[in-house]
Amino acid sequence: MSVEEKVGQLFMPVVYGSRADGAHGENQARFGVGTPAQIVRKYHPGGVILFPWAGNVSGAEQIVKLTAGLQKASTVPLIIGADQENGLVSRLAPLVTEVPGSMAIGATRRPADARTAARVTGEELRALGIDLDFAPVADVNVNPANPVIGSRSYGSDPARVATMVGAAIEGFHDAGVGSAAKHFPGHGDTKVDSHSGLPVIQHSRSQWERIDAPPFRAAVEHGVDIVMSAHVVMPKLDPSGDPATLSKPILTGLLREKLGYDGVVSTDALDMQGVREKYGDAEVAVRAVLAGVDLLLMPPDFRKAYGAVLDAVKSGRISRARLDQSVTRLLAMKAARGVLDGSAAGEGEAGDVLRSKDHRTAAQGIADRSVTVVKGARGLPLKGDVLVTGPAAKRLAGMLDGASAAATGDTPTSAQIAGARSAAAKADTVVVTTEDAGPAQSRLVSAMAATGKKVVVVSMGAPYELARLRGYDVALAVYSRGEPSLKAAAKALSGDLKAKGVLPVRLRG
């Protein structure tokens, strides 16, 4: 490959449009050419990542044609990636099986469920022509106020998270797709979202080794294909003030030398504010490579980033040997996943694989095993007239025989709360669905408690909210508002399921 082609291999951009040969104005503006196929032919990227907001995801057949067209246009086969963690981050919904997210899996305490969930998702990605899932999340969520990880994590116990991460990587590999452990060196103890700011985590080296490192060590031991960096500052690991994505002491010193990882290191998305605050988009790309990164994900100004890296190579700031090191790692990853010989993805009929009966049954089993009684087990099953309110009221009520609904939005208005209170007069029990409850959902729970009726909270997000809410008699955690999780909640409420899930995080308060 030429130097220009090698530099292209370091990039995984977003391309716009639903067809490889379909022109799109954003492509012209960002890349100087109109179609995804032209981008691939011009810049030789190592891969592309698909997103609904980029127009890449409208149907199974469309995705298969898009991925096949992109591969046809590329001289070196592409890694085609997706961000399908399941749960909160599900970029391919509703095309793929709705699998419970990581915290629900953590509640089952069954590594086999982590492996099954990854295998199911991996098989469906593979059928679409997608070679890599940017999962699993390896962050240990020890901060209840974490605004960006939360239920995306398997939990707060480093050893259990590590076990789940290892099992998930095995599941992806069972399906023949690559996996990416994220977000190194750990994003579980922050109150700032790195999409919009730059988090600072004050973990000492010993705290990092005890809390954050175990899941990444497990990922390395299980042959993870990519480790994704975090746009977080850990000043006690690197006093420079640079985010981990740009930190050689963290990416090379800790990840490569301490943990012994020699696979592909990817940035988190370079369009996130956390990595853009200190340096411009061109310099960020160069510094990331110098820190130890091999794959530059989603640069906001592709031409500027590509040109900066190319100039740095030509000037010697990035040595040819350093460039070859990254290209070799990327090619080795592609070979390991069958990308180079064309056996990686797109085999079989997507229609026979996506949302298959076996996959839906597996997902429901995980959801059933995740249901956790946090309070008031003796208050189950429900008896008498039941009113369901909150964001998922209509869906959950439809799964409970004879239940009525007083639906609200995610942020219940005063009028909706008043309506729910009026409807509660005719009920024996009020079930309130909540998700990461803020002030409005908290007022709804308090208003239902004030009616004197038995109040049951069904928590659909990270269960930390249950420590803040007041006045309820029974609480279930199901960790998701997805269909399998709500069905599992309905089974537990009606007595058709004995809830056996265990809280994967500690609740304070």
C-alpha positions as CSV (number, residue, x, y, z in Angstrom):
1,M,0.0,0.0,0.0
2,S,1.0,3.6,-0.5
3,V,1.5,5.9,2.4
4,E,-1.9,7.5,1.5
5,E,-3.6,4.2,1.6
6,K,-2.0,3.2,4.9
7,V,-3.1,6.4,6.5
8,G,-6.6,5.8,5.2
9,Q,-6.6,2.4,7.0
10,L,-6.4,4.3,10.3
11,F,-9.8,5.8,9.9
12,M,-13.4,4.6,10.5
13,P,-15.7,7.5,9.4
14,V,-19.4,7.8,9.1
15,V,-20.6,7.8,5.5
16,Y,-24.0,9.2,4.6
17,G,-26.8,7.6,2.7
18,S,-28.6,4.2,2.4
19,R,-26.8,3.0,-0.8
20,A,-23.2,2.6,-1.6
21,D,-23.7,4.4,-5.0
22,G,-26.2,7.0,-3.7
23,A,-25.1,10.6,-3.6
24,H,-25.6,12.6,-0.4
25,G,-24.9,16.2,0.3
26,E,-23.2,15.5,3.6
27,N,-20.7,13.3,1.8
28,Q,-19.8,16.0,-0.6
29,A,-19.4,18.5,2.2
30,R,-17.3,16.3,4.4
31,F,-15.3,14.2,1.9
32,G,-15.4,16.1,-1.3
33,V,-17.2,13.3,-3.2
34,G,-20.8,12.4,-3.2
35,T,-21.3,8.7,-2.6
36,P,-20.1,6.2,0.1
37,A,-18.4,4.1,-2.6
38,Q,-16.5,7.1,-3.9
39,I,-15.3,7.9,-0.4
40,V,-14.0,4.3,0.0
41,R,-12.3,4.4,-3.3
42,K,-10.7,7.8,-2.7
43,Y,-9.5,7.5,0.9
44,H,-9.2,3.7,1.5
45,P,-10.5,3.8,5.1
46,G,-10.0,0.8,7.3
47,G,-13.7,0.7,7.9
48,V,-16.9,2.5,8.3
49,I,-19.5,2.6,11.1
50,L,-23.2,2.6,10.4
51,F,-25.8,4.9,12.1
52,P,-29.5,5.5,11.6
53,W,-29.0,9.3,11.8
54,A,-26.6,9.0,8.8
55,G,-29.3,7.4,6.7
56,N,-27.5,4.0,6.8
57,V,-30.3,2.0,8.6
58,S,-33.8,1.7,7.1
59,G,-34.2,-2.1,6.5
60,A,-32.4,-5.4,6.5
61,E,-32.2,-5.7,2.7
62,Q,-31.0,-2.2,2.4
63,I,-28.2,-2.7,4.9
64,V,-27.1,-5.9,3.2
65,K,-26.9,-4.1,-0.1
66,L,-25.1,-1.1,1.4
67,T,-22.5,-3.3,3.2
68,A,-21.9,-5.4,0.1
69,G,-21.6,-2.3,-2.1
70,L,-19.0,-0.7,0.3
71,Q,-17.0,-3.9,0.3
72,K,-17.0,-4.1,-3.5
73,A,-15.7,-0.5,-3.6
74,S,-12.8,-1.2,-1.3
75,T,-9.4,-2.5,-2.4
76,V,-8.7,-3.8,1.1
77,P,-11.8,-5.3,2.7
78,L,-13.4,-3.0,5.2
79,I,-14.3,-3.6,8.9
80,I,-17.9,-2.5,8.9
81,G,-19.0,-1.6,12.5
82,A,-22.1,-0.9,14.4
83,D,-22.7,0.4,17.9
84,Q,-25.2,-2.2,19.1
85,E,-24.7,-2.7,22.8
86,N,-28.4,-3.5,23.3
87,G,-30.4,-1.7,25.9
88,L,-29.9,2.1,25.9
89,V,-27.5,2.0,22.9
90,S,-29.2,0.0,20.1
91,R,-28.4,1.6,16.7
92,L,-30.0,-1.2,14.7
93,A,-33.4,-1.3,16.5
94,P,-36.0,-2.3,15.6
95,L,-34.4,-4.5,12.8
96,V,-32.6,-6.8,15.2
97,T,-33.8,-8.9,18.2
98,E,-34.4,-6.7,21.3
99,V,-31.9,-8.1,23.7
100,P,-31.8,-6.8,27.3
101,G,-28.8,-4.5,28.0
102,S,-25.8,-5.1,30.1
103,M,-27.1,-4.3,33.6
104,A,-30.0,-6.7,33.1
105,I,-27.5,-9.4,32.2
106,G,-25.5,-8.4,35.2
107,A,-28.6,-9.0,37.4
108,T,-28.9,-12.6,36.1
109,R,-25.3,-13.3,37.4
110,R,-25.0,-15.8,34.6
111,P,-22.0,-15.4,32.3
112,A,-23.8,-17.8,30.0
113,D,-26.4,-15.1,29.4
114,A,-23.7,-12.5,28.5
115,R,-22.3,-15.0,26.0
116,T,-25.8,-15.8,24.6
117,A,-26.8,-12.2,24.2
118,A,-23.5,-11.4,22.4
119,R,-23.9,-14.4,20.1
120,V,-27.5,-13.6,19.2
121,T,-26.6,-10.0,18.4
122,G,-23.4,-11.0,16.6
123,E,-25.2,-13.5,14.4
124,E,-27.7,-10.8,13.3
125,L,-24.9,-8.3,12.6
126,R,-23.1,-10.9,10.5
127,A,-26.2,-11.6,8.5
128,L,-26.3,-7.8,7.6
129,G,-22.7,-7.7,6.5
130,I,-21.4,-6.1,9.7
131,D,-18.1,-7.4,11.0
132,L,-17.7,-5.6,14.3
133,D,-19.8,-4.6,17.3
134,F,-18.6,-1.8,19.5
135,A,-19.4,-3.8,22.6
136,P,-19.2,-4.9,25.4
137,V,-19.0,-2.0,27.8
138,A,-16.3,-2.9,30.3
139,D,-16.9,0.1,32.6
140,V,-17.5,-0.7,36.3
141,N,-20.3,1.7,37.2
142,V,-19.5,2.8,40.7
143,N,-21.0,6.3,40.5
144,P,-24.8,6.4,40.8
145,A,-24.8,9.8,39.2
146,N,-23.0,8.6,36.1
147,P,-24.9,10.3,33.2
148,V,-23.5,8.3,30.3
149,I,-22.8,4.7,31.4
150,G,-25.4,3.6,34.0
151,S,-27.4,0.6,32.8
152,R,-24.9,0.2,29.9
153,S,-22.6,-1.4,32.5
154,Y,-22.8,-4.9,33.8
155,G,-22.7,-3.5,37.4
156,S,-20.5,-2.2,40.1
157,D,-18.5,-5.3,41.1
158,P,-15.2,-5.4,39.1
159,A,-14.9,-9.2,39.3
160,R,-18.4,-9.9,38.1
161,V,-18.1,-7.3,35.3
162,A,-14.9,-8.9,34.2
163,T,-16.5,-12.3,34.0
164,M,-19.4,-10.9,31.9
165,V,-17.1,-9.0,29.6
166,G,-15.0,-12.2,28.9
167,A,-18.2,-14.2,28.3
168,A,-19.6,-11.5,25.9
169,I,-16.4,-11.5,23.8
170,E,-16.7,-15.3,23.5
171,G,-20.3,-14.9,22.3
172,F,-19.3,-12.4,19.6
173,H,-16.5,-14.7,18.5
174,D,-19.0,-17.6,18.5
175,A,-21.0,-15.6,16.0
176,G,-17.9,-14.8,13.9
177,V,-17.8,-11.0,14.5
178,G,-15.4,-8.8,16.2
179,S,-15.8,-7.1,19.6
180,A,-14.6,-3.9,21.2
181,A,-14.2,-3.4,25.0
182,K,-14.9,0.1,26.1
183,H,-14.1,2.7,27.5
184,F,-10.4,2.4,28.6
185,P,-9.1,3.1,31.2
186,G,-12.7,3.2,32.7
187,H,-15.7,5.5,32.5
188,G,-17.7,4.2,35.4
189,D,-17.0,6.9,38.0
190,T,-17.9,10.2,36.4
191,K,-20.6,12.8,36.8
192,V,-19.8,14.3,33.4
193,D,-20.9,13.0,30.0
194,S,-17.9,12.9,27.6
195,H,-20.2,13.6,24.7
196,S,-20.6,17.2,26.0
197,G,-17.7,17.8,28.4
198,L,-14.4,16.4,29.7
199,P,-14.8,14.2,32.8
200,V,-12.0,14.0,35.4
201,I,-11.7,10.8,37.4
202,Q,-9.5,11.0,40.5
203,H,-8.7,7.3,40.8
204,S,-5.3,6.5,42.1
205,R,-3.2,3.8,40.4
206,S,-4.2,1.3,43.1
207,Q,-7.9,2.2,42.7
208,W,-7.7,1.8,39.0
209,E,-6.1,-1.6,39.3
210,R,-8.8,-2.7,41.8
211,I,-11.9,-1.1,40.2
212,D,-11.4,-0.3,36.5
213,A,-8.7,-2.7,35.2
214,P,-10.2,-6.2,35.9
215,P,-12.7,-6.1,33.0
216,F,-10.1,-4.8,30.5
217,R,-7.7,-7.5,31.7
218,A,-10.4,-10.1,31.1
219,A,-11.0,-8.6,27.6
220,V,-7.3,-8.9,26.7
221,E,-7.3,-12.5,28.0
222,H,-10.3,-13.4,25.9
223,G,-8.8,-12.1,22.7
224,V,-10.9,-8.9,22.3
225,D,-10.4,-7.4,18.8
226,I,-10.4,-3.7,19.8
227,V,-10.1,-1.8,23.0
228,M,-11.8,1.6,22.8
229,S,-10.3,4.6,24.6
230,A,-12.3,6.9,26.9
231,H,-12.4,10.7,26.6
232,V,-11.7,11.1,30.3
233,V,-8.9,12.6,32.3
234,M,-7.3,10.5,35.0
235,P,-4.7,12.9,36.5
236,K,-3.2,10.3,38.8
237,L,-2.5,8.1,35.9
238,D,-1.3,10.9,33.6
239,P,-0.8,14.3,35.1
240,S,-0.7,16.0,31.7
241,G,-4.4,16.8,31.8
242,D,-4.9,15.1,28.4
243,P,-7.8,12.7,28.0
244,A,-7.0,9.0,27.8
245,T,-7.5,9.0,24.1
246,L,-4.5,11.2,23.7
247,S,-2.4,9.8,26.6
248,K,0.7,7.7,25.9
249,P,1.1,6.8,29.6
250,I,-2.4,5.3,29.6
251,L,-2.8,3.8,26.2
252,T,0.8,2.6,25.7
253,G,2.0,2.4,29.4
254,L,-1.1,0.8,31.0
255,L,-3.0,-0.9,28.2
256,R,-0.1,-2.2,26.1
257,E,2.7,-2.6,28.6
258,K,0.8,-3.2,31.9
259,L,-2.0,-5.3,30.5
260,G,0.0,-6.8,27.6
261,Y,-2.5,-5.9,24.9
262,D,-1.1,-5.8,21.3
263,G,-4.4,-5.6,19.4
264,V,-6.2,-2.7,17.9
265,V,-6.8,0.4,20.0
266,S,-9.6,2.6,18.8
267,T,-10.6,6.1,19.9
268,D,-14.1,6.7,21.1
269,A,-15.9,9.0,18.6
270,L,-13.7,12.0,17.8
271,D,-16.8,14.2,17.3
272,M,-17.4,14.1,21.1
273,Q,-16.7,17.3,23.0
274,G,-14.6,15.6,25.6
275,V,-11.7,15.1,23.3
276,R,-12.1,18.3,21.3
277,E,-11.7,20.8,24.1
278,K,-7.9,21.1,24.3
279,Y,-6.8,20.6,20.7
280,G,-8.3,21.1,17.3
281,D,-9.6,18.3,15.2
282,A,-6.5,17.9,13.1
283,E,-4.1,17.8,16.1
284,V,-6.3,15.4,18.0
285,A,-5.9,12.8,15.3
286,V,-2.1,13.0,15.3
287,R,-1.8,13.0,19.0
288,A,-4.1,10.0,19.3
289,V,-1.8,8.0,17.0
290,L,1.3,9.1,18.9
291,A,-0.4,7.9,22.1
292,G,-0.9,4.4,20.8
293,V,-4.2,4.5,18.8
294,D,-4.6,2.5,15.7
295,L,-8.1,3.4,14.6
296,L,-9.5,6.9,14.5
297,L,-13.3,6.7,14.9
298,M,-15.7,9.3,13.4
299,P,-13.5,12.4,13.0
300,P,-15.9,15.4,12.7
301,D,-13.7,16.9,9.9
302,F,-12.4,13.9,8.0
303,R,-10.3,15.7,5.4
304,K,-8.7,17.8,8.1
305,A,-7.9,14.8,10.3
306,Y,-6.7,12.7,7.3
307,G,-4.5,15.5,6.0
308,A,-3.0,16.1,9.4
309,V,-2.0,12.5,9.9
310,L,-0.7,12.2,6.4
311,D,1.4,15.3,6.9
312,A,2.7,14.0,10.2
313,V,3.8,10.8,8.5
314,K,5.5,12.7,5.7
315,S,7.3,15.0,8.1
316,G,8.4,12.1,10.3
317,R,6.5,13.3,13.4
318,I,4.7,9.9,13.0
319,S,7.3,7.5,11.9
320,R,6.7,5.1,9.0
321,A,7.4,2.2,11.4
322,R,4.7,3.6,13.8
323,L,2.2,3.8,10.8
324,D,3.1,0.2,9.7
325,Q,2.6,-1.0,13.3
326,S,-1.0,0.2,13.3
327,V,-1.8,-1.0,9.8
328,T,-0.4,-4.4,10.6
329,R,-2.6,-4.6,13.7
330,L,-5.7,-3.6,11.7
331,L,-4.9,-6.2,9.0
332,A,-4.3,-8.9,11.6
333,M,-7.7,-8.1,13.1
334,K,-9.4,-8.3,9.7
335,A,-7.7,-11.6,9.0
336,A,-8.7,-13.1,12.4
337,R,-12.4,-12.2,11.8
338,G,-12.4,-13.5,8.2
339,V,-12.7,-10.1,6.6
340,L,-9.7,-10.4,4.3
341,D,-10.9,-13.7,2.7
342,G,-14.5,-12.5,2.4
343,S,-15.9,-15.1,4.8
344,A,-16.7,-12.6,7.6
345,A,-20.2,-11.3,7.1
346,G,-23.3,-11.4,5.0
347,E,-23.6,-15.1,4.9
348,G,-27.1,-16.6,4.8
349,E,-30.4,-14.8,4.4
350,A,-30.8,-11.9,6.8
351,G,-34.5,-12.5,6.9
352,D,-34.0,-16.0,8.3
353,V,-31.6,-14.7,11.1
354,L,-32.9,-11.4,12.2
355,R,-35.5,-11.6,15.1
356,S,-35.7,-15.4,14.6
357,K,-37.8,-17.4,17.1
358,D,-34.7,-18.9,18.7
359,H,-33.2,-15.4,19.2
360,R,-36.4,-13.9,20.6
361,T,-36.8,-16.9,23.0
362,A,-33.2,-16.4,24.2
363,A,-33.7,-12.7,24.8
364,Q,-36.9,-13.3,26.7
365,G,-35.1,-15.9,28.9
366,I,-32.5,-13.4,29.8
367,A,-35.1,-10.7,30.6
368,D,-37.0,-13.2,32.8
369,R,-33.9,-14.1,34.8
370,S,-33.0,-10.4,35.3
371,V,-36.1,-9.3,37.1
372,T,-35.1,-8.2,40.6
373,V,-37.4,-7.6,43.6
374,V,-35.8,-4.7,45.4
375,K,-38.5,-4.2,48.0
376,G,-41.8,-5.8,49.1
377,A,-41.6,-9.4,47.8
378,R,-44.6,-10.3,49.9
379,G,-46.7,-7.8,48.0
380,L,-46.6,-10.0,44.9
381,P,-48.4,-11.2,43.0
382,L,-50.8,-8.3,42.5
383,K,-54.5,-8.7,43.3
384,G,-57.6,-6.7,42.6
385,D,-57.9,-3.8,40.2
386,V,-54.6,-2.5,38.9
387,L,-53.8,0.9,37.4
388,V,-50.5,1.3,35.5
389,T,-49.0,4.8,35.0
390,G,-45.7,6.3,34.0
391,P,-43.9,6.3,30.7
392,A,-44.6,2.7,29.8
393,A,-48.1,2.5,31.2
394,K,-50.0,1.5,28.1
395,R,-47.5,-1.2,27.1
396,L,-47.2,-2.8,30.5
397,A,-51.0,-2.5,31.2
398,G,-51.6,-4.4,28.0
399,M,-49.6,-7.3,29.3
400,L,-51.6,-7.5,32.6
401,D,-55.1,-9.0,32.5
402,G,-57.7,-6.4,33.3
403,A,-55.2,-3.6,34.1
404,S,-56.0,0.0,33.1
405,A,-53.5,2.7,32.1
406,A,-53.0,6.4,32.9
407,A,-50.1,7.1,30.6
408,T,-47.6,9.9,31.0
409,G,-44.6,10.9,29.1
410,D,-41.0,10.6,30.3
411,T,-41.6,13.9,32.1
412,P,-45.1,13.7,33.5
413,T,-46.9,17.0,33.5
414,S,-49.0,18.3,36.4
415,A,-52.2,17.5,34.4
416,Q,-51.0,13.9,33.7
417,I,-50.2,13.4,37.4
418,A,-53.6,14.7,38.4
419,G,-55.2,12.4,35.9
420,A,-53.3,9.4,37.2
421,R,-54.3,10.4,40.8
422,S,-58.0,10.5,39.8
423,A,-57.8,7.2,38.0
424,A,-56.1,5.6,41.1
425,A,-59.3,6.1,43.1
426,K,-60.8,3.1,41.3
427,A,-57.7,0.8,41.8
428,D,-56.4,-1.4,44.5
429,T,-52.8,-1.1,43.3
430,V,-51.0,1.5,41.3
431,V,-48.0,0.4,39.3
432,V,-45.7,3.2,38.3
433,T,-43.2,2.7,35.5
434,T,-40.0,4.8,35.9
435,E,-36.7,5.2,34.1
436,D,-33.9,7.2,35.7
437,A,-36.5,9.2,37.5
438,G,-36.0,12.9,37.7
439,P,-38.1,15.4,39.6
440,A,-41.3,14.9,37.4
441,Q,-41.3,11.1,37.7
442,S,-40.5,11.5,41.5
443,R,-43.6,13.7,41.9
444,L,-45.7,11.0,40.1
445,V,-44.6,8.3,42.5
446,S,-45.2,10.6,45.5
447,A,-48.6,11.5,44.2
448,M,-49.6,7.9,43.8
449,A,-48.3,7.2,47.3
450,A,-50.5,10.0,48.6
451,T,-53.6,8.2,47.4
452,G,-53.2,5.5,50.1
453,K,-53.2,2.7,47.5
454,K,-50.5,0.1,47.3
455,V,-47.8,1.5,45.0
456,V,-45.5,-0.7,43.0
457,V,-42.5,0.9,41.1
458,V,-41.2,-0.9,38.0
459,S,-37.7,0.6,37.4
460,M,-36.8,0.4,33.8
461,G,-33.4,2.0,33.9
462,A,-30.4,1.9,36.2
463,P,-32.1,1.1,39.6
464,Y,-30.3,3.9,41.5
465,E,-33.6,5.9,41.2
466,L,-35.1,3.5,43.8
467,A,-33.0,5.0,46.5
468,R,-34.4,8.5,45.6
469,L,-38.0,7.7,45.2
470,R,-40.3,7.7,48.3
471,G,-43.6,6.2,49.3
472,Y,-43.7,2.9,47.3
473,D,-44.5,-0.5,48.8
474,V,-43.0,-2.8,46.2
475,A,-40.2,-2.3,43.7
476,L,-39.1,-4.3,40.7
477,A,-36.0,-3.6,38.7
478,V,-36.1,-4.7,35.1
479,Y,-33.3,-2.4,33.8
480,S,-34.9,-1.7,30.4
481,R,-38.2,-0.5,28.8
482,G,-37.7,-3.1,26.0
483,E,-40.5,-5.5,25.2
484,P,-38.8,-8.6,26.8
485,S,-38.2,-6.7,30.0
486,L,-41.7,-5.4,30.2
487,K,-43.0,-8.9,29.5
488,A,-40.8,-10.2,32.3
489,A,-42.2,-7.5,34.7
490,A,-45.7,-8.5,33.8
491,K,-45.0,-12.1,34.6
492,A,-43.5,-11.2,38.0
493,L,-46.4,-8.9,38.8
494,S,-49.0,-11.5,37.9
495,G,-47.3,-14.4,39.7
496,D,-46.3,-16.2,36.5
497,L,-42.6,-15.7,37.3
498,K,-40.6,-15.9,40.5
499,A,-38.1,-13.0,40.3
500,K,-34.6,-14.3,40.8
501,G,-32.4,-11.4,39.7
502,V,-29.9,-9.8,42.0
503,L,-29.1,-6.1,42.1
504,P,-25.8,-5.7,40.2
505,V,-25.1,-2.3,41.8
506,R,-25.3,-0.9,45.3
507,L,-28.1,1.5,46.2
508,R,-27.4,4.4,48.5
509,G,-30.0,6.1,50.7
